[in-house]
Amino acid sequence: MLPKETEKPIIAKFEQSDSPIIIIAMNSEKFSTEELRNLAEKTIKERLMRVSGVANIEIGGGRERKLLINIDNSKLIAYDLPILEVIQKISLSNISISAGSIDQDNRS
């Protein structure tokens, strides 16, 4: 019996070469778990992804910020808009990609 805020387990094939080189744990009495996760994703991950040779960074734990979208079925019908199209448009808009790097005055 795990606490209700526990994330669902991920089951994946494990290769010895897939093992991480470093694992970092964060804890704070000042920041909430949401704030720590945001710090890890927005600051630490973005900076480490710019380092040459870094292949992947995975963030786990904490709670993610989520948006709940309520859809009015009568408006879908009025606009003749299938729910699957709405889901597809939201999915296509929700992307995160590296935009490269800029070097200026001995800074990256």
C-alpha positions in Angstrom: 0.0 0.0 0.0 1.7 3.1 -1.2 0.6 6.7 -0.5 -2.0 8.1 -2.9 0.5 10.8 -4.2 2.9 8.1 -5.3 3.4 8.1 -9.1 2.5 5.0 -11.1 5.5 2.6 -11.5 7.3 2.5 -14.8 8.3 -0.9 -16.1 11.1 -0.9 -18.7 13.7 -3.2 -20.1 17.1 -2.6 -18.5 20.4 -2.7 -20.2 23.7 -2.4 -18.3 24.7 0.4 -20.7 21.5 2.3 -19.8 22.6 2.8 -16.2 22.9 6.5 -15.2 26.3 8.1 -14.6 24.9 10.4 -11.9 21.8 10.5 -9.8 21.0 13.7 -7.9 18.4 14.0 -5.1 16.9 17.3 -4.0 15.3 18.2 -0.7 14.3 21.5 0.8 12.7 22.9 3.9 12.1 26.1 2.0 10.6 24.9 -1.3 7.6 22.6 -1.9 7.9 19.5 -4.0 6.3 21.3 -7.0 8.8 24.2 -6.7 11.8 21.7 -6.5 10.6 19.8 -9.5 10.1 23.1 -11.4 13.6 24.2 -10.4 15.0 20.8 -11.6 13.2 21.0 -14.9 13.5 24.7 -15.8 17.0 25.4 -14.5 19.1 22.4 -13.8 17.9 20.2 -16.7 18.1 23.0 -19.2 21.7 23.8 -18.2 22.9 20.2 -18.1 21.3 19.5 -21.5 23.6 22.1 -23.0 26.7 20.2 -21.8 28.5 18.4 -24.6 28.1 14.6 -24.3 24.9 14.7 -22.2 22.5 12.3 -23.9 19.5 12.4 -21.6 18.2 13.8 -18.4 15.1 12.4 -16.6 13.3 14.1 -13.8 11.4 12.0 -11.3 9.5 12.6 -8.1 7.8 15.7 -6.9 4.5 16.8 -8.3 4.1 18.1 -11.8 2.0 21.2 -12.7 -1.1 20.1 -14.5 -3.8 21.8 -16.4 -7.4 20.5 -16.3 -9.4 21.3 -19.4 -13.2 21.1 -19.2 -14.9 20.7 -22.5 -18.5 21.7 -23.1 -20.1 19.0 -25.2 -22.9 21.2 -26.4 -20.3 23.6 -27.9 -18.4 20.8 -29.5 -21.7 19.8 -31.2 -22.5 23.4 -32.1 -19.1 23.8 -33.8 -19.2 20.3 -35.3 -15.9 19.6 -33.7 -14.9 16.0 -32.7 -13.4 15.6 -29.3 -10.4 13.7 -30.8 -9.5 16.8 -32.9 -9.4 18.9 -29.7 -7.2 16.3 -28.0 -4.9 16.2 -31.1 -4.6 20.0 -31.2 -3.7 20.1 -27.5 -1.1 17.3 -27.9 0.5 19.0 -30.9 0.8 22.3 -29.0 2.4 20.6 -25.9 6.0 20.2 -27.0 9.4 20.8 -25.4 12.5 20.9 -27.6 16.0 22.2 -27.3 16.4 25.4 -29.2 20.2 25.3 -29.3 22.7 27.6 -27.5 24.1 31.1 -27.8 27.7 31.9 -26.9 28.4 35.5 -26.0 31.1 37.2 -23.8 32.4 34.0 -22.4 28.9 32.8 -21.5 26.7 30.2 -22.9 
